[in-house]
Amino acid sequence: MVNPAKILIVDDERVALKNLEYIMKKEGYEVVGTQSGSNAIRYLDEQQFDVVLTDMRMEKVDGMQVLKKCRESHPDTEVIMITGYATLEAAVETMKHGAFSYIAKPFKLDEVRKTVEEAVGRVELKKGIRPLKERAEDLPGEGRIISRDRAMLKPLDTARQVALVESNVLIMGEKGTGKELFARSIHGNSRRSEHAFVAVHCGSFTEELLTDELFGHEKGTAADGRASKRGAIEEAAGGTLFLGEITAMPPTVQAKLLRMLEEKEIQRVGGTRSIKTDVRIIAAAESEPLESAGKTPFRQDLYYRLNVVSLHLPPLSGRKTDIPLLSYYFLKKYATLMKKPVVEIAEEFIALLTDYGFPGNVRELENIIERGVALANGDTIELAHLPEHLNELSLKTFKKKEGKIPSLEEQEMTYIQWVLNEAGGNKTLAAQILGIDRVSLWRKLKKFGLEGE
């Protein structure tokens, strides 16, 4: 069982302290509370905390001194400042000195929970990076599913169970989430592992070529007049046939595949004799085949034949704790292939990756790390080795949109959205950064339809 994060709460107001202790304990954290900054310093000498939640203004020892102590003695501990409106400027100043964030009084419970959760996540990330470098040599080899994220526990458990039976499987997930990798894992742990695993991606062929690829043809029936050919179904005899992009399968091919599943036999193109089949089907799609709007209609009867057991793979953005682990795995892979002495990834590089949405999922992460290894001159992948589109995450430029130069109003809206995002949704801080009061910010949000931001 994973130990809960440990949080130190410091507030000289007894009621505020008790409220915060209650909230954090309900969230499952281990909590130590004190009304004294001096006690907080003593606790930091005696114990290790993941997050410190401290009031800014206290007698004798204030929040800034608690922050300074953390930065000196516990650099991995994240500090969140609690402050009244009159000390907002000072709170912003503390962030320049290493505070993770701040919460303005009177605080909202959801804001406290969210900020602490994000701070705990950052601490877990930092804890995970260091051992990953040391464990790089022990990471599993090619073809293994690499994960320690909770979002992957259910599909991994389902894959382990279904590998032991003969049922057909439908795997759903965005491009680059590892659908074929899961299929290979199921095959490799099944009783069919001694026989072939054959993969066919339906979206890569025309209707005629896909039929030929799956079912084969008899001599003289192919356009080039070549000898007879065994299709993928025959090649996978005794083993597993993986069908990627099944929503791209034409209706005529769907009908032939359904017959094969029902009758356990096929006929080659141009053939008259029936050929017995013994093959397990693992199909893959980016979304529910029956709900794939605008694509080829998918037969319900075939869908239920394929979807005996289903797996839903989360996108990489939904399994952020795997990003450092996978990054070091790909680092080891490409440093070995390129024969380069690259063994480290800069912490800020990893931090930026964990904040990125990864529309290309694991495949995109692999490309980023491969590029980093290729460009690295020393032993470390640095921020300078990021692709241009990722560098733009921290650099805002004025660009044409759809060939049109944005208006001042459009640019203002974009900038306000960016500042709100950078301020973690805290409108008080966003107004401070923008140099306007909260009422003016509210008016602009209403004007641009951003009240819910």
Summary of the structure (lengths in Angstrom):
residues: 453
radius of gyration: 28.3
end to end distance: 36.5
largest distance: 94.2
contacts: 1391
relative contact order: 0.09
helix: 49%
strand: 14%
